[in-house]
């Protein structure tokens, strides 16, 4: 078995991951029913914190689940 280490995600990459998850959740909804669940500033703050600590995308997704 060979262990593969991945580089941590950057703040911009983490923001993109979260935003794409939110956009995919809005697919299939009417434009009138789709609302902003998490403010963009909250996503940037969480991404900045996680990028500084670990860069793990799973952690930011967990945080965003608790925020909403």
mmJSON file of the N, C-alpha and C atoms, coordinates in Angstrom:
{"data_MODEL":{"atom_site":{
"group_PDB":["ATOM","ATOM","ATOM","ATOM","ATOM","ATOM","ATOM","ATOM","ATOM","ATOM","ATOM","ATOM","ATOM","ATOM","ATOM","ATOM","ATOM","ATOM","ATOM","ATOM","ATOM","ATOM","ATOM","ATOM","ATOM","ATOM","ATOM","ATOM","ATOM","ATOM","ATOM","ATOM","ATOM","ATOM","ATOM","ATOM","ATOM","ATOM","ATOM","ATOM","ATOM","ATOM","ATOM","ATOM","ATOM","ATOM","ATOM","ATOM","ATOM","ATOM","ATOM","ATOM","ATOM","ATOM","ATOM","ATOM","ATOM","ATOM","ATOM","ATOM","ATOM","ATOM","ATOM","ATOM","ATOM","ATOM","ATOM","ATOM","ATOM","ATOM","ATOM","ATOM","ATOM","ATOM","ATOM","ATOM","ATOM","ATOM","ATOM","ATOM","ATOM","ATOM","ATOM","ATOM","ATOM","ATOM","ATOM","ATOM","ATOM","ATOM","ATOM","ATOM","ATOM","ATOM","ATOM","ATOM","ATOM","ATOM","ATOM","ATOM","ATOM","ATOM","ATOM","ATOM","ATOM","ATOM","ATOM","ATOM","ATOM","ATOM","ATOM","ATOM","ATOM","ATOM","ATOM","ATOM","ATOM","ATOM","ATOM","ATOM","ATOM","ATOM","ATOM","ATOM","ATOM","ATOM","ATOM","ATOM","ATOM","ATOM","ATOM","ATOM","ATOM","ATOM","ATOM","ATOM","ATOM","ATOM","ATOM","ATOM","ATOM","ATOM","ATOM","ATOM","ATOM","ATOM","ATOM","ATOM","ATOM","ATOM","ATOM","ATOM","ATOM","ATOM","ATOM","ATOM","ATOM","ATOM","ATOM","ATOM","ATOM","ATOM","ATOM","ATOM","ATOM","ATOM","ATOM","ATOM","ATOM","ATOM","ATOM","ATOM","ATOM","ATOM","ATOM","ATOM","ATOM","ATOM","ATOM","ATOM","ATOM","ATOM","ATOM","ATOM","ATOM","ATOM","ATOM","ATOM","ATOM","ATOM","ATOM","ATOM","ATOM","ATOM","ATOM","ATOM","ATOM","ATOM","ATOM","ATOM","ATOM","ATOM","ATOM","ATOM"],
"id":[1,2,3,4,5,6,7,8,9,10,11,12,13,14,15,16,17,18,19,20,21,22,23,24,25,26,27,28,29,30,31,32,33,34,35,36,37,38,39,40,41,42,43,44,45,46,47,48,49,50,51,52,53,54,55,56,57,58,59,60,61,62,63,64,65,66,67,68,69,70,71,72,73,74,75,76,77,78,79,80,81,82,83,84,85,86,87,88,89,90,91,92,93,94,95,96,97,98,99,100,101,102,103,104,105,106,107,108,109,110,111,112,113,114,115,116,117,118,119,120,121,122,123,124,125,126,127,128,129,130,131,132,133,134,135,136,137,138,139,140,141,142,143,144,145,146,147,148,149,150,151,152,153,154,155,156,157,158,159,160,161,162,163,164,165,166,167,168,169,170,171,172,173,174,175,176,177,178,179,180,181,182,183,184,185,186,187,188,189,190,191,192,193,194,195,196,197,198,199,200,201,202,203,204],
"type_symbol":["N","C","C","N","C","C","N","C","C","N","C","C","N","C","C","N","C","C","N","C","C","N","C","C","N","C","C","N","C","C","N","C","C","N","C","C","N","C","C","N","C","C","N","C","C","N","C","C","N","C","C","N","C","C","N","C","C","N","C","C","N","C","C","N","C","C","N","C","C","N","C","C","N","C","C","N","C","C","N","C","C","N","C","C","N","C","C","N","C","C","N","C","C","N","C","C","N","C","C","N","C","C","N","C","C","N","C","C","N","C","C","N","C","C","N","C","C","N","C","C","N","C","C","N","C","C","N","C","C","N","C","C","N","C","C","N","C","C","N","C","C","N","C","C","N","C","C","N","C","C","N","C","C","N","C","C","N","C","C","N","C","C","N","C","C","N","C","C","N","C","C","N","C","C","N","C","C","N","C","C","N","C","C","N","C","C","N","C","C","N","C","C","N","C","C","N","C","C","N","C","C","N","C","C"],
"label_atom_id":["N","CA","C","N","CA","C","N","CA","C","N","CA","C","N","CA","C","N","CA","C","N","CA","C","N","CA","C","N","CA","C","N","CA","C","N","CA","C","N","CA","C","N","CA","C","N","CA","C","N","CA","C","N","CA","C","N","CA","C","N","CA","C","N","CA","C","N","CA","C","N","CA","C","N","CA","C","N","CA","C","N","CA","C","N","CA","C","N","CA","C","N","CA","C","N","CA","C","N","CA","C","N","CA","C","N","CA","C","N","CA","C","N","CA","C","N","CA","C","N","CA","C","N","CA","C","N","CA","C","N","CA","C","N","CA","C","N","CA","C","N","CA","C","N","CA","C","N","CA","C","N","CA","C","N","CA","C","N","CA","C","N","CA","C","N","CA","C","N","CA","C","N","CA","C","N","CA","C","N","CA","C","N","CA","C","N","CA","C","N","CA","C","N","CA","C","N","CA","C","N","CA","C","N","CA","C","N","CA","C","N","CA","C","N","CA","C","N","CA","C","N","CA","C","N","CA","C","N","CA","C","N","CA","C","N","CA","C"],
"label_alt_id":[null,null,null,null,null,null,null,null,null,null,null,null,null,null,null,null,null,null,null,null,null,null,null,null,null,null,null,null,null,null,null,null,null,null,null,null,null,null,null,null,null,null,null,null,null,null,null,null,null,null,null,null,null,null,null,null,null,null,null,null,null,null,null,null,null,null,null,null,null,null,null,null,null,null,null,null,null,null,null,null,null,null,null,null,null,null,null,null,null,null,null,null,null,null,null,null,null,null,null,null,null,null,null,null,null,null,null,null,null,null,null,null,null,null,null,null,null,null,null,null,null,null,null,null,null,null,null,null,null,null,null,null,null,null,null,null,null,null,null,null,null,null,null,null,null,null,null,null,null,null,null,null,null,null,null,null,null,null,null,null,null,null,null,null,null,null,null,null,null,null,null,null,null,null,null,null,null,null,null,null,null,null,null,null,null,null,null,null,null,null,null,null,null,null,null,null,null,null,null,null,null,null,null,null],
"label_comp_id":["UNK","UNK","UNK","UNK","UNK","UNK","UNK","UNK","UNK","UNK","UNK","UNK","UNK","UNK","UNK","UNK","UNK","UNK","UNK","UNK","UNK","UNK","UNK","UNK","UNK","UNK","UNK","UNK","UNK","UNK","UNK","UNK","UNK","UNK","UNK","UNK","UNK","UNK","UNK","UNK","UNK","UNK","UNK","UNK","UNK","UNK","UNK","UNK","UNK","UNK","UNK","UNK","UNK","UNK","UNK","UNK","UNK","UNK","UNK","UNK","UNK","UNK","UNK","UNK","UNK","UNK","UNK","UNK","UNK","UNK","UNK","UNK","UNK","UNK","UNK","UNK","UNK","UNK","UNK","UNK","UNK","UNK","UNK","UNK","UNK","UNK","UNK","UNK","UNK","UNK","UNK","UNK","UNK","UNK","UNK","UNK","UNK","UNK","UNK","UNK","UNK","UNK","UNK","UNK","UNK","UNK","UNK","UNK","UNK","UNK","UNK","UNK","UNK","UNK","UNK","UNK","UNK","UNK","UNK","UNK","UNK","UNK","UNK","UNK","UNK","UNK","UNK","UNK","UNK","UNK","UNK","UNK","UNK","UNK","UNK","UNK","UNK","UNK","UNK","UNK","UNK","UNK","UNK","UNK","UNK","UNK","UNK","UNK","UNK","UNK","UNK","UNK","UNK","UNK","UNK","UNK","UNK","UNK","UNK","UNK","UNK","UNK","UNK","UNK","UNK","UNK","UNK","UNK","UNK","UNK","UNK","UNK","UNK","UNK","UNK","UNK","UNK","UNK","UNK","UNK","UNK","UNK","UNK","UNK","UNK","UNK","UNK","UNK","UNK","UNK","UNK","UNK","UNK","UNK","UNK","UNK","UNK","UNK","UNK","UNK","UNK","UNK","UNK","UNK"],
"label_asym_id":["A","A","A","A","A","A","A","A","A","A","A","A","A","A","A","A","A","A","A","A","A","A","A","A","A","A","A","A","A","A","A","A","A","A","A","A","A","A","A","A","A","A","A","A","A","A","A","A","A","A","A","A","A","A","A","A","A","A","A","A","A","A","A","A","A","A","A","A","A","A","A","A","A","A","A","A","A","A","A","A","A","A","A","A","A","A","A","A","A","A","A","A","A","A","A","A","A","A","A","A","A","A","A","A","A","A","A","A","A","A","A","A","A","A","A","A","A","A","A","A","A","A","A","A","A","A","A","A","A","A","A","A","A","A","A","A","A","A","A","A","A","A","A","A","A","A","A","A","A","A","A","A","A","A","A","A","A","A","A","A","A","A","A","A","A","A","A","A","A","A","A","A","A","A","A","A","A","A","A","A","A","A","A","A","A","A","A","A","A","A","A","A","A","A","A","A","A","A","A","A","A","A","A","A"],
"label_entity_id":["1","1","1","1","1","1","1","1","1","1","1","1","1","1","1","1","1","1","1","1","1","1","1","1","1","1","1","1","1","1","1","1","1","1","1","1","1","1","1","1","1","1","1","1","1","1","1","1","1","1","1","1","1","1","1","1","1","1","1","1","1","1","1","1","1","1","1","1","1","1","1","1","1","1","1","1","1","1","1","1","1","1","1","1","1","1","1","1","1","1","1","1","1","1","1","1","1","1","1","1","1","1","1","1","1","1","1","1","1","1","1","1","1","1","1","1","1","1","1","1","1","1","1","1","1","1","1","1","1","1","1","1","1","1","1","1","1","1","1","1","1","1","1","1","1","1","1","1","1","1","1","1","1","1","1","1","1","1","1","1","1","1","1","1","1","1","1","1","1","1","1","1","1","1","1","1","1","1","1","1","1","1","1","1","1","1","1","1","1","1","1","1","1","1","1","1","1","1","1","1","1","1","1","1"],
"label_seq_id":[1,1,1,2,2,2,3,3,3,4,4,4,5,5,5,6,6,6,7,7,7,8,8,8,9,9,9,10,10,10,11,11,11,12,12,12,13,13,13,14,14,14,15,15,15,16,16,16,17,17,17,18,18,18,19,19,19,20,20,20,21,21,21,22,22,22,23,23,23,24,24,24,25,25,25,26,26,26,27,27,27,28,28,28,29,29,29,30,30,30,31,31,31,32,32,32,33,33,33,34,34,34,35,35,35,36,36,36,37,37,37,38,38,38,39,39,39,40,40,40,41,41,41,42,42,42,43,43,43,44,44,44,45,45,45,46,46,46,47,47,47,48,48,48,49,49,49,50,50,50,51,51,51,52,52,52,53,53,53,54,54,54,55,55,55,56,56,56,57,57,57,58,58,58,59,59,59,60,60,60,61,61,61,62,62,62,63,63,63,64,64,64,65,65,65,66,66,66,67,67,67,68,68,68],
"pdbx_PDB_ins_code":[null,null,null,null,null,null,null,null,null,null,null,null,null,null,null,null,null,null,null,null,null,null,null,null,null,null,null,null,null,null,null,null,null,null,null,null,null,null,null,null,null,null,null,null,null,null,null,null,null,null,null,null,null,null,null,null,null,null,null,null,null,null,null,null,null,null,null,null,null,null,null,null,null,null,null,null,null,null,null,null,null,null,null,null,null,null,null,null,null,null,null,null,null,null,null,null,null,null,null,null,null,null,null,null,null,null,null,null,null,null,null,null,null,null,null,null,null,null,null,null,null,null,null,null,null,null,null,null,null,null,null,null,null,null,null,null,null,null,null,null,null,null,null,null,null,null,null,null,null,null,null,null,null,null,null,null,null,null,null,null,null,null,null,null,null,null,null,null,null,null,null,null,null,null,null,null,null,null,null,null,null,null,null,null,null,null,null,null,null,null,null,null,null,null,null,null,null,null,null,null,null,null,null,null],
"Cartn_x":[0.828,0.0,0.876,0.5,1.231,0.32,0.822,0.047,0.266,-0.824,-0.754,-1.151,-0.268,-0.555,-0.921,-2.026,-2.487,-2.163,-1.902,-1.683,-2.985,-2.907,-4.131,-4.748,-6.063,-6.761,-6.487,-6.493,-6.34,-7.701,-7.676,-8.922,-9.842,-9.304,-10.12,-10.696,-9.913,-10.411,-11.534,-11.395,-12.446,-13.729,-13.603,-14.782,-15.482,-14.703,-15.262,-15.984,-15.414,-16.038,-17.385,-17.421,-18.677,-19.711,-19.301,-20.248,-20.8,-19.971,-20.464,-21.432,-21.206,-22.158,-23.493,-23.443,-24.685,-25.416,-24.678,-25.292,-25.936,-25.291,-25.87,-27.116,-27.193,-28.38,-29.557,-29.273,-30.329,-30.897,-30.175,-30.644,-31.991,-32.866,-34.185,-35.208,-34.789,-35.714,-36.119,-37.303,-37.721,-36.832,-36.632,-35.801,-36.408,-37.738,-38.389,-38.208,-38.035,-37.881,-36.43,-35.508,-34.086,-33.668,-33.154,-32.707,-31.257,-30.649,-29.266,-29.244,-28.597,-28.569,-27.45,-26.286,-25.121,-24.589,-24.353,-23.837,-22.434,-22.114,-20.767,-19.642,-19.879,-18.859,-18.615,-19.668,-19.517,-18.7,-18.91,-18.134,-16.667,-16.4,-15.016,-14.322,-15.049,-14.482,-14.147,-15.084,-14.842,-13.69,-13.638,-12.566,-11.211,-11.168,-9.914,-9.426,-10.342,-9.987,-9.518,-10.247,-9.907,-8.616,-8.426,-7.185,-5.981,-6.147,-5.053,-4.744,-5.752,-5.563,-5.135,-5.99,-5.713,-5.874,-6.755,-7.017,-7.867,-8.559,-9.375,-10.784,-11.192,-12.507,-13.632,-13.404,-14.449,-14.809,-13.818,-14.078,-14.939,-14.663,-15.475,-16.9,-17.065,-18.415,-19.176,-18.503,-19.144,-19.549,-18.665,-18.967,-20.167,-20.211,-21.321,-22.641,-22.59,-23.815,-24.364,-23.453,-23.889,-24.332,-23.748,-24.114,-25.531,-25.888,-27.205,-28.323],
"Cartn_y":[-1.176,0.0,1.245,2.194,3.45,4.581,5.36,6.506,7.687,8.34,9.5,10.732,11.692,12.942,14.013,14.687,15.75,17.093,18.072,19.43,19.989,20.828,21.425,22.398,22.543,23.482,24.911,25.832,27.249,27.845,29.081,29.774,29.882,30.253,30.402,29.072,28.009,26.689,26.239,26.493,26.125,26.908,28.199,29.004,28.437,28.046,27.484,26.169,25.335,24.057,24.274,25.152,25.406,26.033,27.0,27.666,26.691,25.796,24.829,23.85,23.494,22.627,23.332,24.607,25.368,25.531,25.786,25.934,24.632,23.511,22.231,21.902,22.385,22.163,22.99,24.133,24.999,24.511,23.607,23.122,22.427,22.71,22.103,22.881,23.911,24.746,25.951,26.458,27.701,28.831,29.82,30.961,31.697,31.679,32.365,31.606,30.281,29.479,29.372,29.557,29.459,30.713,30.513,31.66,31.444,32.518,32.456,31.827,30.69,29.958,30.457,30.673,31.144,32.388,33.42,34.671,34.45,35.119,34.973,35.339,36.313,36.693,35.569,34.835,33.709,32.592,32.37,31.356,31.758,33.046,33.52,33.406,33.731,33.638,32.19,31.295,29.881,29.342,29.727,29.261,29.781,31.009,31.581,30.837,30.552,29.852,28.437,27.712,26.318,26.242,27.151,27.149,27.398,28.212,28.494,27.361,26.539,25.436,24.154,23.687,22.378,22.332,23.147,23.101,21.917,21.313,20.127,20.539,20.121,20.498,19.886,18.734,18.104,18.967,19.631,20.465,21.674,22.32,23.496,23.086,21.924,21.457,21.132,20.563,20.311,21.606,22.597,23.888,24.537,24.471,25.081,24.375,23.081,22.368,22.899,23.196,23.707,25.148,25.937,27.349,27.494,26.707,26.88,26.307],
"Cartn_z":[0.0,0.0,0.0,-0.816,-0.894,-0.444,0.469,0.954,0.022,-0.355,-1.234,-0.425,-0.347,0.352,-0.664,-0.413,-1.286,-0.658,-1.494,-0.997,-0.453,0.583,1.123,0.119,0.194,-0.678,-0.222,-1.17,-0.858,-0.521,-0.055,0.295,-0.921,-2.068,-3.273,-3.728,-3.625,-4.007,-3.085,-1.795,-0.839,-1.096,-1.404,-1.745,-2.979,-3.969,-5.194,-4.917,-4.068,-3.73,-3.059,-2.082,-1.355,-2.283,-3.079,-3.981,-5.017,-5.519,-6.504,-5.864,-4.602,-3.897,-3.701,-3.36,-3.183,-4.508,-5.575,-6.896,-7.359,-7.093,-7.51,-6.697,-5.459,-4.644,-5.154,-5.789,-6.308,-7.64,-8.324,-9.625,-9.462,-10.372,-10.347,-9.545,-8.84,-8.087,-8.925,-8.644,-9.278,-8.764,-9.609,-9.219,-8.026,-7.912,-6.798,-5.484,-5.561,-4.345,-3.898,-4.824,-4.491,-3.736,-2.551,-1.763,-1.339,-0.907,-0.451,0.937,1.042,2.306,3.206,2.612,3.356,2.655,3.418,2.857,2.292,1.184,0.599,1.566,2.427,3.41,4.42,4.765,5.691,5.043,3.758,3.033,2.992,2.719,2.663,4.02,5.084,6.426,6.766,6.516,6.809,5.965,4.694,3.807,4.272,4.718,5.206,6.444,7.356,8.587,8.301,7.466,7.173,6.363,5.413,4.62,5.519,6.543,7.463,8.415,8.697,9.653,8.946,8.028,7.437,5.923,5.377,3.945,3.534,4.489,4.245,3.831,2.644,2.122,2.956,3.539,4.354,5.557,6.119,7.299,6.965,5.837,5.488,5.142,4.512,4.206,5.478,6.48,7.761,8.454,8.418,9.02,8.347,7.019,6.296,6.577,6.853,7.231,8.561,9.502,10.792,10.747,9.833,9.713,9.199,8.2,7.562,8.372],
"occupancy":[1.0,1.0,1.0,1.0,1.0,1.0,1.0,1.0,1.0,1.0,1.0,1.0,1.0,1.0,1.0,1.0,1.0,1.0,1.0,1.0,1.0,1.0,1.0,1.0,1.0,1.0,1.0,1.0,1.0,1.0,1.0,1.0,1.0,1.0,1.0,1.0,1.0,1.0,1.0,1.0,1.0,1.0,1.0,1.0,1.0,1.0,1.0,1.0,1.0,1.0,1.0,1.0,1.0,1.0,1.0,1.0,1.0,1.0,1.0,1.0,1.0,1.0,1.0,1.0,1.0,1.0,1.0,1.0,1.0,1.0,1.0,1.0,1.0,1.0,1.0,1.0,1.0,1.0,1.0,1.0,1.0,1.0,1.0,1.0,1.0,1.0,1.0,1.0,1.0,1.0,1.0,1.0,1.0,1.0,1.0,1.0,1.0,1.0,1.0,1.0,1.0,1.0,1.0,1.0,1.0,1.0,1.0,1.0,1.0,1.0,1.0,1.0,1.0,1.0,1.0,1.0,1.0,1.0,1.0,1.0,1.0,1.0,1.0,1.0,1.0,1.0,1.0,1.0,1.0,1.0,1.0,1.0,1.0,1.0,1.0,1.0,1.0,1.0,1.0,1.0,1.0,1.0,1.0,1.0,1.0,1.0,1.0,1.0,1.0,1.0,1.0,1.0,1.0,1.0,1.0,1.0,1.0,1.0,1.0,1.0,1.0,1.0,1.0,1.0,1.0,1.0,1.0,1.0,1.0,1.0,1.0,1.0,1.0,1.0,1.0,1.0,1.0,1.0,1.0,1.0,1.0,1.0,1.0,1.0,1.0,1.0,1.0,1.0,1.0,1.0,1.0,1.0,1.0,1.0,1.0,1.0,1.0,1.0,1.0,1.0,1.0,1.0,1.0,1.0],
"B_iso_or_equiv":[0.0,0.0,0.0,0.0,0.0,0.0,0.0,0.0,0.0,0.0,0.0,0.0,0.0,0.0,0.0,0.0,0.0,0.0,0.0,0.0,0.0,0.0,0.0,0.0,0.0,0.0,0.0,0.0,0.0,0.0,0.0,0.0,0.0,0.0,0.0,0.0,0.0,0.0,0.0,0.0,0.0,0.0,0.0,0.0,0.0,0.0,0.0,0.0,0.0,0.0,0.0,0.0,0.0,0.0,0.0,0.0,0.0,0.0,0.0,0.0,0.0,0.0,0.0,0.0,0.0,0.0,0.0,0.0,0.0,0.0,0.0,0.0,0.0,0.0,0.0,0.0,0.0,0.0,0.0,0.0,0.0,0.0,0.0,0.0,0.0,0.0,0.0,0.0,0.0,0.0,0.0,0.0,0.0,0.0,0.0,0.0,0.0,0.0,0.0,0.0,0.0,0.0,0.0,0.0,0.0,0.0,0.0,0.0,0.0,0.0,0.0,0.0,0.0,0.0,0.0,0.0,0.0,0.0,0.0,0.0,0.0,0.0,0.0,0.0,0.0,0.0,0.0,0.0,0.0,0.0,0.0,0.0,0.0,0.0,0.0,0.0,0.0,0.0,0.0,0.0,0.0,0.0,0.0,0.0,0.0,0.0,0.0,0.0,0.0,0.0,0.0,0.0,0.0,0.0,0.0,0.0,0.0,0.0,0.0,0.0,0.0,0.0,0.0,0.0,0.0,0.0,0.0,0.0,0.0,0.0,0.0,0.0,0.0,0.0,0.0,0.0,0.0,0.0,0.0,0.0,0.0,0.0,0.0,0.0,0.0,0.0,0.0,0.0,0.0,0.0,0.0,0.0,0.0,0.0,0.0,0.0,0.0,0.0,0.0,0.0,0.0,0.0,0.0,0.0],
"pdbx_formal_charge":[null,null,null,null,null,null,null,null,null,null,null,null,null,null,null,null,null,null,null,null,null,null,null,null,null,null,null,null,null,null,null,null,null,null,null,null,null,null,null,null,null,null,null,null,null,null,null,null,null,null,null,null,null,null,null,null,null,null,null,null,null,null,null,null,null,null,null,null,null,null,null,null,null,null,null,null,null,null,null,null,null,null,null,null,null,null,null,null,null,null,null,null,null,null,null,null,null,null,null,null,null,null,null,null,null,null,null,null,null,null,null,null,null,null,null,null,null,null,null,null,null,null,null,null,null,null,null,null,null,null,null,null,null,null,null,null,null,null,null,null,null,null,null,null,null,null,null,null,null,null,null,null,null,null,null,null,null,null,null,null,null,null,null,null,null,null,null,null,null,null,null,null,null,null,null,null,null,null,null,null,null,null,null,null,null,null,null,null,null,null,null,null,null,null,null,null,null,null,null,null,null,null,null,null],
"auth_seq_id":[1,1,1,2,2,2,3,3,3,4,4,4,5,5,5,6,6,6,7,7,7,8,8,8,9,9,9,10,10,10,11,11,11,12,12,12,13,13,13,14,14,14,15,15,15,16,16,16,17,17,17,18,18,18,19,19,19,20,20,20,21,21,21,22,22,22,23,23,23,24,24,24,25,25,25,26,26,26,27,27,27,28,28,28,29,29,29,30,30,30,31,31,31,32,32,32,33,33,33,34,34,34,35,35,35,36,36,36,37,37,37,38,38,38,39,39,39,40,40,40,41,41,41,42,42,42,43,43,43,44,44,44,45,45,45,46,46,46,47,47,47,48,48,48,49,49,49,50,50,50,51,51,51,52,52,52,53,53,53,54,54,54,55,55,55,56,56,56,57,57,57,58,58,58,59,59,59,60,60,60,61,61,61,62,62,62,63,63,63,64,64,64,65,65,65,66,66,66,67,67,67,68,68,68],
"auth_comp_id":["UNK","UNK","UNK","UNK","UNK","UNK","UNK","UNK","UNK","UNK","UNK","UNK","UNK","UNK","UNK","UNK","UNK","UNK","UNK","UNK","UNK","UNK","UNK","UNK","UNK","UNK","UNK","UNK","UNK","UNK","UNK","UNK","UNK","UNK","UNK","UNK","UNK","UNK","UNK","UNK","UNK","UNK","UNK","UNK","UNK","UNK","UNK","UNK","UNK","UNK","UNK","UNK","UNK","UNK","UNK","UNK","UNK","UNK","UNK","UNK","UNK","UNK","UNK","UNK","UNK","UNK","UNK","UNK","UNK","UNK","UNK","UNK","UNK","UNK","UNK","UNK","UNK","UNK","UNK","UNK","UNK","UNK","UNK","UNK","UNK","UNK","UNK","UNK","UNK","UNK","UNK","UNK","UNK","UNK","UNK","UNK","UNK","UNK","UNK","UNK","UNK","UNK","UNK","UNK","UNK","UNK","UNK","UNK","UNK","UNK","UNK","UNK","UNK","UNK","UNK","UNK","UNK","UNK","UNK","UNK","UNK","UNK","UNK","UNK","UNK","UNK","UNK","UNK","UNK","UNK","UNK","UNK","UNK","UNK","UNK","UNK","UNK","UNK","UNK","UNK","UNK","UNK","UNK","UNK","UNK","UNK","UNK","UNK","UNK","UNK","UNK","UNK","UNK","UNK","UNK","UNK","UNK","UNK","UNK","UNK","UNK","UNK","UNK","UNK","UNK","UNK","UNK","UNK","UNK","UNK","UNK","UNK","UNK","UNK","UNK","UNK","UNK","UNK","UNK","UNK","UNK","UNK","UNK","UNK","UNK","UNK","UNK","UNK","UNK","UNK","UNK","UNK","UNK","UNK","UNK","UNK","UNK","UNK","UNK","UNK","UNK","UNK","UNK","UNK"],
"auth_asym_id":["A","A","A","A","A","A","A","A","A","A","A","A","A","A","A","A","A","A","A","A","A","A","A","A","A","A","A","A","A","A","A","A","A","A","A","A","A","A","A","A","A","A","A","A","A","A","A","A","A","A","A","A","A","A","A","A","A","A","A","A","A","A","A","A","A","A","A","A","A","A","A","A","A","A","A","A","A","A","A","A","A","A","A","A","A","A","A","A","A","A","A","A","A","A","A","A","A","A","A","A","A","A","A","A","A","A","A","A","A","A","A","A","A","A","A","A","A","A","A","A","A","A","A","A","A","A","A","A","A","A","A","A","A","A","A","A","A","A","A","A","A","A","A","A","A","A","A","A","A","A","A","A","A","A","A","A","A","A","A","A","A","A","A","A","A","A","A","A","A","A","A","A","A","A","A","A","A","A","A","A","A","A","A","A","A","A","A","A","A","A","A","A","A","A","A","A","A","A","A","A","A","A","A","A"],
"auth_atom_id":["N","CA","C","N","CA","C","N","CA","C","N","CA","C","N","CA","C","N","CA","C","N","CA","C","N","CA","C","N","CA","C","N","CA","C","N","CA","C","N","CA","C","N","CA","C","N","CA","C","N","CA","C","N","CA","C","N","CA","C","N","CA","C","N","CA","C","N","CA","C","N","CA","C","N","CA","C","N","CA","C","N","CA","C","N","CA","C","N","CA","C","N","CA","C","N","CA","C","N","CA","C","N","CA","C","N","CA","C","N","CA","C","N","CA","C","N","CA","C","N","CA","C","N","CA","C","N","CA","C","N","CA","C","N","CA","C","N","CA","C","N","CA","C","N","CA","C","N","CA","C","N","CA","C","N","CA","C","N","CA","C","N","CA","C","N","CA","C","N","CA","C","N","CA","C","N","CA","C","N","CA","C","N","CA","C","N","CA","C","N","CA","C","N","CA","C","N","CA","C","N","CA","C","N","CA","C","N","CA","C","N","CA","C","N","CA","C","N","CA","C","N","CA","C","N","CA","C","N","CA","C","N","CA","C","N","CA","C"],
"pdbx_PDB_model_num":[1,1,1,1,1,1,1,1,1,1,1,1,1,1,1,1,1,1,1,1,1,1,1,1,1,1,1,1,1,1,1,1,1,1,1,1,1,1,1,1,1,1,1,1,1,1,1,1,1,1,1,1,1,1,1,1,1,1,1,1,1,1,1,1,1,1,1,1,1,1,1,1,1,1,1,1,1,1,1,1,1,1,1,1,1,1,1,1,1,1,1,1,1,1,1,1,1,1,1,1,1,1,1,1,1,1,1,1,1,1,1,1,1,1,1,1,1,1,1,1,1,1,1,1,1,1,1,1,1,1,1,1,1,1,1,1,1,1,1,1,1,1,1,1,1,1,1,1,1,1,1,1,1,1,1,1,1,1,1,1,1,1,1,1,1,1,1,1,1,1,1,1,1,1,1,1,1,1,1,1,1,1,1,1,1,1,1,1,1,1,1,1,1,1,1,1,1,1,1,1,1,1,1,1]
}}}
